[in-house]
Amino acid sequence: MKSIIENIKQAEHNCKAHGVRLTSKRKQVLSGLLQADKALSAYELVDQCKDESGKTMPAMSVYRILDFLEEEHLVHKLDSNNKYVACSHITCSHGHEVTQFLICEKCQRVDEINIEQSTIEQLQSNVESAGFHLISPQLEMKCICENCNHDHE
């Protein structure tokens, strides 16, 4: 796993390449997600930022920052619980398949894995056959991680 510093440097580079800036507040929110061992809500990020800097960041600012970071493909929003995770591919230089999120029901840890494009195409075909239109191919699966599974045994 890449260090937080490497991820932040690459995020800055990516933003600069797109003609936008990764401001200090944006870095702070992204860093909070990179440090977290689970998905965080905007309000959890507000608390985390206050704990780390001693300064309160308004929730609306955090939401705007999260929208920016999502647009720049630096974070992902988990629709099932309205929380966010840092993209695990910030420092990668290659393209990625569609993302699938495995969310532990017990500890809330989130792992990001990729799905083959052919699988998504099959799902899209099934959706269209049922008379619907796919809005987002992002999949979120409720799971139990290995650590929690061992704790339960």
Secondary structure, 3 states (H helix, E strand, C coil): CCCHHHHHHHHHHHHHHCCCCCCHHHHHHHHHHHHCCCCECHHHHHHHHHHHHCCCCCHHHHHHHHHHHHHCCCEEEECCCCEEEECCCCCCCCCCCEEEEEEECCCCCEEEEEECHHHHHHHHHHHHHCCCCCCCCCEEEEECCHHHHHHHC
